[in-house]
Amino acid sequence: MENAYLISENILRYIVEFSTLILEMFGICILVFTAIKSFILWIKKYDSIRLELAQGIALALEFKLGGEVLRTVVVREWAELGILGAIIALRAALTFLIHWEIKNEEKALEPKKSDSID
């Protein structure tokens, strides 16, 4: 019975580690794609570059945050849980700041959109 428990625990650990890697890879891909897209928009002199970049960073952070939450499943020590908690808190704070920046950027772009419509 103990052997079956150890095997299932190892399977769970591998699944969580693999899923965490996939989520973090998605976050990295989104961030790189957004950076390249924003650079192209910067070359073309678009007004909404900051908004596009902030939205991409926020989405990438959500994937990275999901990976950290998954990682808490296999934590064994309190010190490790504390480090993960600090990482999650920092990423959550960054996400909130970026969403605040997105709202402010959308408000700043609204007058420009209404001017171009009239």
N, C-alpha and C positions, 0 to 999 in steps of 0.2 A: 504493500500500500504506500509506503514511504517512497519507493522508487517511482511509482506512478505520479505522486505529488511532485517530485523533483523534475520528472520529465515534462509534466504540464507547466511547471513554473518556467522551465527553460524555453519551452515553446512560446509561452506568453511573452517572455523577455525578448525573444527574437522577433516576434510579430510587432511588438511595440517599438523596438529599435529600427526595424525596417520601415514601419509606418512613419516614424519620426523623421527618418532620412528622406522619405518621399515628400512629406510635407515641407521640410526645410528646403529641399531641392525645388519644389514648386515656388516657394517664396523667393529663392534666388533667381529663378528663371523670370518670374514676374518683375522683379526689381531690375534685372539687366535689360529686359525688353522695354520697360518703361523708361529707363535711362537713355537707351538708344532712340526711342521714339521722341522723347523730350529734346534730345540733342538735335534731331532732324527738325522738330518744330521750332527750335531756337534759331536754326539756320534760316528757316522760312519766315522768321519774325512774327510768329503767332502770339496773340495776347494771352492765351490760356495755358501757357507752358507750365506755370507754377501749379495751376489747378490739376493738370494732367499728371505731373510728377508727384504731387501730394497724394492724389488718389491711388496711384500705382504703389507708392511707398506704404500707404495704409493697408492696401490689399496684401502686399508682401509680408507686412508685419503680422497680419491676421493669420497667415499660414505658419509663420515662425512661432507665433504664440500657441497655435494649435499643437505644434510639435513639442513645445515645452510642457503643455498640459498633459499630453500623452506620456511624456517622460516621467511625470510624477507617479505613474502607475507602478513603475518598477524601482522606485527609490527605497533604499534599505536603511539609511542612517538619517538622523535628524540634521546633521550638518549639511548633507547633500540636499535635503528637503529645503533647508534655509537658503542655500545658494539658488536652487530652482525657484523658490518663492521670490527672491530678490530679482532674478532675471525676468520672471513673469510680471512683477510689479513695474520694472523699468520699461518693458515692452508695452504694457498696458498704458503707462503714462505717456509714452511716445505716441501710441495710437490715439489717445485722447487729444494730445497737442496737435497732431496732424489733422484730425477731424475738425478741430477748432480752426486751424489754418485753412482748411477746405471751405468751411462756412464763410470765413472772412473773405477769401478769394472769390467765392461765388457772389457775395454781396458787392465786391469791388467791380466785378465784371458785368453785373446787371445793368448799370447805366450805359456802358459801352454797347451792350446788345440792344437796348431800347433806342439808343441814338442811331444805330445802324439800320434799324427797322423803319424809322420815320423818314 
